[in-house]
Amino acid sequence: MIDRLGEKLSAIQLHYDILAIVREEICFTDHFAEQIAAAITRGLQRRLGGQEVYIPAEDKRDRDARIRQEFNGRNRDEIMKKYDISKSRLYEIISLK
């Protein structure tokens, strides 16, 4: 019973994550985003259901290069806010020139 509940909750979370991605990345209205998210969720369940799937993290080399290019020594707070990074992460990135 608990395993089935966990599976159901995982499927619901997957659907909501896909729905958020469709809204944010493609800017679809709620009606179309819901239909697309539901279709993708069903398709993933059919094709990959029960498997553990590895999703690699986004490659941040291009982002880090932009940060190094934009950083001028006086715009620390602006860069941190724009890229949603901490001060220590900013200084790690700019030290890797």
C-alpha positions as CSV (number, residue, x, y, z in Angstrom):
1,M,0.0,0.0,0.0
2,I,2.7,2.5,1.0
3,D,4.7,1.7,-2.2
4,R,1.7,2.4,-4.4
5,L,1.1,5.7,-2.5
6,G,4.7,6.7,-3.0
7,E,4.4,5.8,-6.7
8,K,1.2,7.9,-7.0
9,L,2.9,10.9,-5.2
10,S,5.9,10.6,-7.5
11,A,3.8,10.6,-10.6
12,I,1.9,13.7,-9.3
13,Q,5.2,15.5,-8.5
14,L,6.5,14.6,-12.0
15,H,3.4,16.0,-13.6
16,Y,3.6,19.3,-11.6
17,D,7.3,19.6,-12.4
18,I,6.7,19.1,-16.1
19,L,3.7,21.5,-16.0
20,A,5.9,24.2,-14.4
21,I,8.6,23.7,-17.0
22,V,6.1,24.0,-19.8
23,R,4.7,27.2,-18.3
24,E,8.1,28.8,-17.6
25,E,10.2,27.6,-20.6
26,I,7.6,27.7,-23.3
27,C,5.2,30.3,-21.8
28,F,2.1,28.3,-22.6
29,T,-1.2,29.2,-21.1
30,D,-2.5,27.0,-18.3
31,H,-4.9,25.1,-20.5
32,F,-2.3,24.1,-23.1
33,A,0.5,23.6,-20.5
34,E,-1.8,21.2,-18.6
35,Q,-2.5,19.1,-21.8
36,I,1.2,19.0,-22.8
37,A,2.4,18.1,-19.2
38,A,-0.2,15.4,-19.0
39,A,0.9,13.9,-22.3
40,I,4.5,14.0,-21.4
41,T,3.9,12.5,-18.0
42,R,1.9,9.6,-19.5
43,G,4.6,9.1,-22.2
44,L,7.4,9.0,-19.6
45,Q,5.4,6.6,-17.4
46,R,4.9,4.2,-20.4
47,R,8.5,4.4,-21.7
48,L,10.5,4.7,-18.4
49,G,8.0,3.7,-15.7
50,G,9.8,1.9,-12.8
51,Q,13.3,2.8,-13.9
52,E,15.7,5.2,-12.2
53,V,16.6,7.9,-14.6
54,Y,19.7,10.0,-14.4
55,I,19.3,13.6,-15.5
56,P,22.6,15.4,-15.8
57,A,22.9,18.9,-14.3
58,E,23.0,21.9,-16.6
59,D,26.4,22.7,-18.0
60,K,27.4,25.9,-16.4
61,R,30.5,26.7,-18.3
62,D,28.8,29.2,-20.6
63,R,27.1,30.9,-17.6
64,D,30.4,31.1,-15.8
65,A,32.1,32.6,-18.8
66,R,29.4,35.3,-19.0
67,I,29.8,36.0,-15.3
68,R,33.5,36.5,-15.7
69,Q,32.9,38.7,-18.7
70,E,30.3,40.9,-17.0
71,F,32.0,41.2,-13.6
72,N,33.8,44.5,-13.3
73,G,34.6,44.5,-9.6
74,R,31.9,47.0,-8.8
75,N,28.8,45.0,-9.8
76,R,29.1,42.1,-7.4
77,D,25.5,42.4,-6.0
78,E,24.0,42.8,-9.5
79,I,25.8,39.7,-10.8
80,M,24.9,37.6,-7.7
81,K,21.2,38.6,-8.1
82,K,21.1,38.1,-11.9
83,Y,22.6,34.6,-11.7
84,D,21.2,33.6,-8.3
85,I,24.6,32.8,-6.8
86,S,26.3,33.4,-3.5
87,K,29.2,35.8,-3.0
88,S,31.5,32.8,-2.4
89,R,30.4,31.1,-5.6
90,L,30.9,34.4,-7.5
91,Y,34.5,34.6,-6.3
92,E,35.1,30.9,-7.1
93,I,33.9,31.5,-10.7
94,I,35.9,34.7,-11.3
95,S,39.1,33.1,-9.8
96,L,39.0,30.3,-12.4
97,K,39.9,32.7,-15.3
